[in-house]
Every structure is written in structure tokens, then in C-alpha cells.
Amino acid sequence: QVQVVESGGGSVQPGGSLRLSCVASGTVFSANHMAWYRQTPGKERELVARVWGGATDYADSVRGRFTISRANAKNTVGLQMNSLKPEDTAVYFCSQIIRGHTYWGQGTQVTVSS
């Protein structure tokens, strides 16, 4: 049973930084696509950043402020978030695609407020 767990959320003032981490356990296979999404009440979940192979991609709203990276540990991905804005407030979800199946974490809350 694959489990995806996010960590690192919290509250920060505008302009601050947070780092999220995500680990998928319960499998011997490696994820070939890892991504971060976010969702606010009443809105659809939106893609924030993704990494696959040697490529990365970002939403326009976070490009230049957020950095997604794969860690050396298997099925571990991080999201460094700098220069945070109030509009970045959301629940952030990690997804990992492993052997064609997409697995989601439960989400971690990020709140940016003064």
C-alpha cells in the first residue's frame, strides 16, 4: 500500500519562506513524476510545480519564487517557497506517479498572513 505524506506546512508572514517535503512509502518502485498542487475553498486544485526526468515546470504565479526538487532518498520531493504572498495561502498536496498510478497525500496547510 503506497502512502504519500506531506510535511512542512505552517504559518508565515508575507515575504517569508517555507519548505514542504513529501515522501511516498510502501513501494520498491520509483516515482517518475512528482508534483505539488494547491487548493483553496471553492476552487479547483491547481498545479504549482512538477518534476519528471530532468525537467521541471511551474505555474506562472510561482515561477521564480518556488523551487521543486527531488531528494536523493527514493520518492522524496521538496518544494522551497520563498517570497510568500497571502495569495499563496492554500492546502498543498503532493502527488506521485508510480508505475502508472497516481498517489496523493492528505495535504498540508500553508497560511501567509501578517
C-alpha positions as CSV (number, residue, x, y, z in Angstrom):
1,Q,0.0,0.0,0.0
2,V,1.6,3.2,-1.2
3,Q,1.3,6.1,1.2
4,V,2.2,9.7,0.4
5,V,2.8,12.0,3.3
6,E,3.5,15.8,3.2
7,S,5.1,17.8,5.9
8,G,6.4,21.3,6.5
9,G,3.3,23.5,6.2
10,G,2.6,26.2,8.7
11,S,2.0,29.9,9.1
12,V,4.4,32.6,7.8
13,Q,4.3,36.4,7.2
14,P,4.3,37.8,3.7
15,G,7.8,37.7,2.3
16,G,8.7,34.7,4.4
17,S,9.8,31.2,3.3
18,L,8.6,27.7,3.9
19,R,9.9,24.3,2.7
20,L,7.5,21.4,2.1
21,S,8.6,17.8,1.8
22,C,6.8,14.7,0.5
23,V,7.6,11.1,0.8
24,A,6.0,8.1,-0.8
25,S,6.5,4.8,1.1
26,G,5.3,1.2,0.7
27,T,6.8,0.5,-2.7
28,V,10.1,-0.6,-4.2
29,F,9.4,1.3,-7.4
30,S,10.5,4.9,-8.1
31,A,8.1,7.7,-9.0
32,N,8.7,9.0,-12.5
33,H,6.6,12.1,-12.0
34,M,6.2,14.2,-8.8
35,A,4.2,17.3,-8.4
36,W,2.8,19.8,-5.9
37,Y,-0.8,21.1,-6.2
38,R,-2.7,23.5,-4.1
39,Q,-6.3,24.2,-3.4
40,T,-8.4,26.9,-1.6
41,P,-12.0,26.6,-0.6
42,G,-14.4,26.8,-3.5
43,K,-11.7,26.5,-6.1
44,E,-10.3,23.7,-8.2
45,R,-7.0,22.1,-7.3
46,E,-4.2,23.8,-9.3
47,L,-0.8,22.6,-10.3
48,V,2.0,24.5,-8.6
49,A,5.1,22.7,-9.8
50,R,6.2,19.3,-11.1
51,V,9.4,17.4,-11.8
52,W,9.9,14.5,-14.2
53,G,13.1,13.1,-15.6
54,G,15.4,16.1,-15.7
55,A,12.7,18.7,-16.3
56,T,10.7,21.0,-14.1
57,D,7.6,23.1,-14.7
58,Y,6.0,25.8,-12.6
59,A,2.7,27.8,-12.6
60,D,3.2,31.3,-13.7
61,S,2.1,32.6,-10.3
62,V,5.0,30.9,-8.5
63,R,7.8,30.8,-11.1
64,G,10.9,32.5,-9.7
65,R,9.7,32.2,-6.1
66,F,9.2,28.4,-5.7
67,T,11.7,25.6,-6.4
68,I,10.8,21.9,-6.7
69,S,13.5,19.4,-6.3
70,R,13.9,15.6,-6.0
71,A,15.9,14.4,-3.0
72,N,18.4,11.6,-3.1
73,A,16.1,9.5,-1.0
74,K,13.7,7.5,-3.1
75,N,10.3,9.0,-3.8
76,T,11.1,12.2,-1.9
77,V,10.4,15.6,-3.3
78,G,10.6,19.1,-1.8
79,L,9.1,22.5,-2.5
80,Q,11.1,25.5,-1.4
81,M,8.7,28.5,-1.2
82,N,10.3,32.0,-1.0
83,S,8.8,35.5,-1.1
84,L,5.4,34.1,0.0
85,K,2.3,36.1,-0.6
86,P,-1.1,36.0,1.0
87,E,-2.5,34.5,-2.2
88,D,-0.2,31.5,-1.7
89,T,-2.4,30.5,1.2
90,A,-3.8,27.1,0.5
91,V,-3.7,23.4,1.3
92,Y,-0.8,22.0,-0.6
93,F,-1.0,18.4,-1.9
94,C,1.8,16.2,-3.2
95,S,1.2,13.7,-6.0
96,Q,3.5,10.9,-7.3
97,I,3.0,8.7,-10.3
98,I,4.4,5.3,-9.7
99,R,4.0,2.6,-12.4
100,G,1.2,4.5,-14.0
101,H,-0.8,5.0,-10.8
102,T,-1.2,8.5,-9.2
103,Y,-1.0,8.7,-5.4
104,W,-2.0,11.7,-3.4
105,G,-1.1,12.9,0.1
106,Q,-3.6,14.3,2.6
107,G,-2.3,17.8,2.2
108,T,-0.6,20.3,4.4
109,Q,-1.9,23.8,5.2
110,V,0.2,26.9,4.2
111,T,-1.0,30.2,5.6
112,V,0.6,33.5,4.6
113,S,-0.7,36.4,6.8
114,S,0.5,39.4,8.7
